[in-house]
Structures are given as C-alpha cells and as structure tokens.
Amino acid sequence: MKLSTEIDSIANFVGQEKAVEMVAKAGFNAWDFSMFAMGKVNDGALIDHPLNKSDYLSYVKTLRKVGEDNGIRCNQSHAPFPVRDKVKRPFLKRAIECTAVAGGDICVIHPDNDLSPEKNAEFYFELLPFAKEHGVKIATENMWNYNTTNWTIIDAACSNEKSFVEHLNAVNDDYLVACLDIGHAEIRSLNTSAVKVIKAIDKKLQALHIHDVDFVHDNHQIPFSLNVDFDPIAKALKEINYNGYFTLEACYYLNDFTLDTLSVGVKNLYLSAKKFEDMFNS
C-alpha cells in the first residue's frame, strides 16, 4: 500500500505536527508535505511560521520524527507557488532542502503558467543541480489559467498532454519528472483527460495529485464525490506500470468539517484513496 495525502487542509485545524499524526491514524502510510506558508507575506512581511525562520530544518526534522514515530514517511512535497512571485521564488531551493530532510523523494514545483516549455526549462535548469545534490526529484505539474473575462478555465503550461510532453522533453533529465493532477486534467475546457496525459508521459509519471472535479471548476474534492470516472484512470496507470504513491490533494473537502468531526473527514479521505488503489490493483 502506498497511500498519501496533503496535510495543509488538516493543518488548518490542528497544525502540521498533529496533521501528520492524524494522517497516520486514518490509515495512510505517507504524508505530502505542504509548504504553502513558506515565503508567504502578510502586510509586507513574512508570516510567522517555522518554515520562514532561520532554524526551519529543526522544524522539518520534528515533522519527520512525528511521522516515523507513527509509522509513516514523507513521500513528496509541494513547494510554494506561483513560482513567478519574486518573494516566493528564492524559497524554492529551501523547499527542495526541506523535502530531503523530511525524507521525501519528490518536490512538486509548478511551472510558470504563461511560459513556453523552453523558458520553463531554463527555470528548472537553475534548480536541478541543487535538487540532485539533495537527492530529490523535481516534479512539474499540469496547470491551468483563468479567462478573466468570463472566469472560465483555459490552457496553461503542461495543461494538456502535448504541452506536458514538450515541457519534459525540453529538460530531458531524470531529475525532472511529472506529477499528474487528475482533477486538472479532467476539466473539460482544457480538451484533454487524465488517461490521455498518463499514456503520453508514461514512465515520466512518478507522482499524483488525486481529487474530484465537476469538469468545470478546480474543485479539489474527495474522489468519487463529483464527476470524474476513476476506473479508466486506474486502468491507464496500471498499463504504464505506475509504481509511485497514490497521493490525495482533495484540499477543499474538509472545509465543511469542524474540529470535532475532523478525524471522520480524514478517515473518509483514506477510504477514498484506498478505493482508488483497489481499482488499480483489481
């Protein structure tokens, strides 16, 4: 079993240390290190968070120990975004470093939504030597943009299988891999699908963000609650012999829960991930 989930939505209630513990108690055997507080600014100053302080690695070591004490590991992380943000951009190497210290194998770093594969390749080439030094792979992800006239979702870097492959080929390095966001790929206005992307990127696919959508919005809801048909996606993953983690990014699902019901919500997330894994293994 290789089941994981992002911890940010849980940490909003109880903090990251307790979130890792709850992920383990729900049944997951890994946690996805959300680093969205890193480089975040409020009123012109970095917010007060351990990831923004000089002893950030001590905090990461604590999170790793919490996981290990509860029998789970960090499998991957998510760096701060958008990467074009001048404040957050310098923190990307810190995100890679924190991933390594937490014990993760992959750090998801978004491409710049509006840049070409060649220009995004230049960006990743800047980070790859540091990533290799720390033994962490960088995963680019399929993204989307908004049409601000009617607020519909439109193309961006890696948003379809052609663009995704072009971005991977422009770098052509084993340390740049793919994280498929299943929900993004299933938004109909992007004219692609998770199955198409899986078959196109094949062995470069080494990480997942699993969530459900209504085909129109980026809902980030618990799998099997909206419109995505996960069965052909599981079959496509099996066809390419996917051997990475099944990592949830259903980060809006817990919005309607309270502190008293949080453990039930986290358990529901685990059960949805297990259901998807069972489809893959059937």
DAFEN-V888411 format. One record per pair of residues at least 24 apart in sequence whose C-alpha atoms are under 8 Angstrom apart, sorted by the first residue. I is the first residue (numbers start at 1). J is the second residue. D is the distance in whole Angstrom. If there is no record, write none. Layout:
I J D
I J D
This chain:
1 29 7
1 277 8
2 28 8
2 29 6
2 30 7
2 244 7
2 245 5
2 246 6
3 28 5
3 29 6
3 30 6
3 245 6
3 246 5
3 247 6
3 270 8
3 273 7
3 274 7
4 28 6
4 29 6
4 30 5
4 31 5
4 32 6
4 75 7
4 245 7
4 246 6
4 247 4
4 248 6
5 30 7
5 31 5
5 32 5
5 247 5
5 248 4
5 249 6
6 31 6
6 32 4
6 33 6
6 34 6
6 247 7
6 248 6
6 249 6
6 250 8
6 251 7
7 31 7
7 32 6
7 33 6
7 34 6
8 33 8
8 34 6
8 36 8
8 251 7
9 251 5
9 252 7
9 254 7
9 255 8
10 254 7
10 262 8
10 266 8
13 259 6
16 63 8
17 62 8
17 63 6
17 66 7
20 63 7
20 66 7
20 67 6
21 66 7
21 67 7
21 70 6
22 263 7
22 266 7
23 266 7
24 67 7
24 70 6
24 71 7
24 72 6
25 70 8
26 263 8
26 266 6
26 267 5
26 270 6
27 267 7
27 270 6
28 72 7
28 270 6
29 71 7
29 72 5
29 73 7
30 72 5
30 73 5
30 74 5
30 75 6
31 72 7
31 73 6
31 74 5
31 75 6
31 76 7
32 74 6
32 75 6
32 76 5
32 77 5
32 78 7
32 247 7
33 74 7
33 76 6
33 77 4
33 78 6
33 99 8
34 77 6
34 78 5
34 79 7
35 77 7
35 78 6
35 79 5
35 80 6
35 95 7
36 78 8
36 79 7
36 80 5
36 81 7
37 80 7
38 80 6
38 88 7
38 91 7
39 80 7
39 87 6
39 88 5
39 91 6
40 87 8
40 88 7
57 98 7
57 101 7
60 98 6
60 101 7
60 102 6
61 101 7
61 102 6
63 102 7
64 101 8
64 102 5
64 103 7
73 103 7
73 104 8
74 102 6
74 103 6
74 104 5
75 103 7
75 104 5
75 105 6
75 106 7
75 245 7
76 104 5
76 105 6
76 106 5
76 107 6
76 108 7
77 104 7
77 106 6
77 107 5
77 108 6
78 107 6
78 108 5
78 109 7
79 107 7
79 108 6
79 109 5
79 110 8
80 109 8
81 109 8
81 110 7
82 110 7
82 112 7
83 109 8
83 110 7
83 111 7
83 112 6
84 112 6
93 127 7
93 130 7
93 131 8
96 130 8
96 131 6
96 134 8
96 136 7
97 131 8
97 134 7
99 136 7
100 134 6
100 135 7
100 136 6
104 136 7
105 135 7
105 136 5
105 137 6
106 136 5
106 137 5
106 138 6
106 139 6
106 207 8
107 136 7
107 137 6
107 138 5
107 139 6
108 138 6
108 139 5
108 140 6
108 141 7
108 179 7
109 138 6
109 139 6
109 140 6
109 141 7
110 139 8
110 140 5
110 141 6
110 143 8
111 140 6
111 141 7
111 143 8
111 157 7
111 158 8
112 157 7
113 143 7
113 144 7
113 145 7
113 156 5
113 157 5
114 156 6
114 157 6
115 157 7
116 157 7
116 167 8
117 157 7
117 163 7
117 166 6
117 167 4
117 170 6
118 167 7
118 170 6
120 167 7
121 167 7
121 170 6
121 171 5
124 171 8
124 176 8
125 171 7
128 175 7
128 176 8
131 175 8
132 175 7
136 175 7
137 174 8
137 175 5
137 176 6
137 177 7
138 175 6
138 176 5
138 177 6
139 176 6
139 177 5
139 178 5
139 179 5
139 206 8
139 207 7
140 176 7
140 177 6
140 178 5
140 179 6
141 178 6
141 179 5
141 180 6
141 181 7
142 179 7
142 180 6
142 181 6
142 184 7
142 185 7
143 184 7
144 184 7
144 190 8
152 189 8
152 216 8
153 187 8
153 189 6
153 190 7
153 216 8
153 217 7
154 189 6
154 190 6
155 190 6
159 184 8
159 185 7
159 190 7
160 185 7
160 190 7
160 191 7
160 192 6
160 193 8
160 197 7
161 192 7
161 196 6
161 197 5
161 200 6
161 201 7
162 200 8
164 197 8
164 201 7
165 200 7
165 201 6
177 204 5
177 205 6
177 206 6
178 204 6
178 205 5
178 206 6
178 207 6
179 205 6
179 206 6
179 207 4
179 208 5
179 209 7
180 205 7
180 207 6
180 208 5
180 209 6
181 208 6
181 209 4
181 210 6
181 211 8
182 208 7
182 209 6
182 210 5
182 211 7
182 212 8
183 209 8
183 210 7
183 211 5
183 212 6
183 213 6
183 218 7
183 219 8
183 220 7
183 228 8
184 218 6
186 213 7
186 215 6
186 228 7
187 213 7
187 214 8
187 215 4
187 216 6
187 217 7
187 218 7
188 215 5
188 216 6
189 216 7
194 233 6
195 232 7
195 233 5
195 236 6
198 236 7
198 237 7
198 240 8
199 236 7
199 240 7
202 240 6
203 240 7
203 242 7
205 242 7
206 242 7
206 243 7
206 244 5
206 245 8
207 244 6
207 245 6
207 246 8
207 247 8
208 244 8
208 245 7
208 246 6
208 247 6
208 248 8
209 246 8
209 247 6
209 248 5
209 249 5
210 246 7
210 247 6
210 248 5
210 249 5
210 250 7
211 248 6
211 249 6
211 250 5
212 250 7
219 252 7
220 249 6
220 250 5
220 251 6
220 252 6
220 253 7
221 250 5
221 251 7
221 252 6
221 253 5
222 250 5
222 253 6
222 269 6
222 272 7
223 250 8
223 272 6
223 273 8
224 272 7
230 276 7
231 279 7
231 280 8
234 276 7
234 277 8
234 279 6
234 280 5
235 279 8
235 280 6
237 280 7
238 280 6
238 281 8
246 273 7
246 277 7
247 273 8
248 273 7
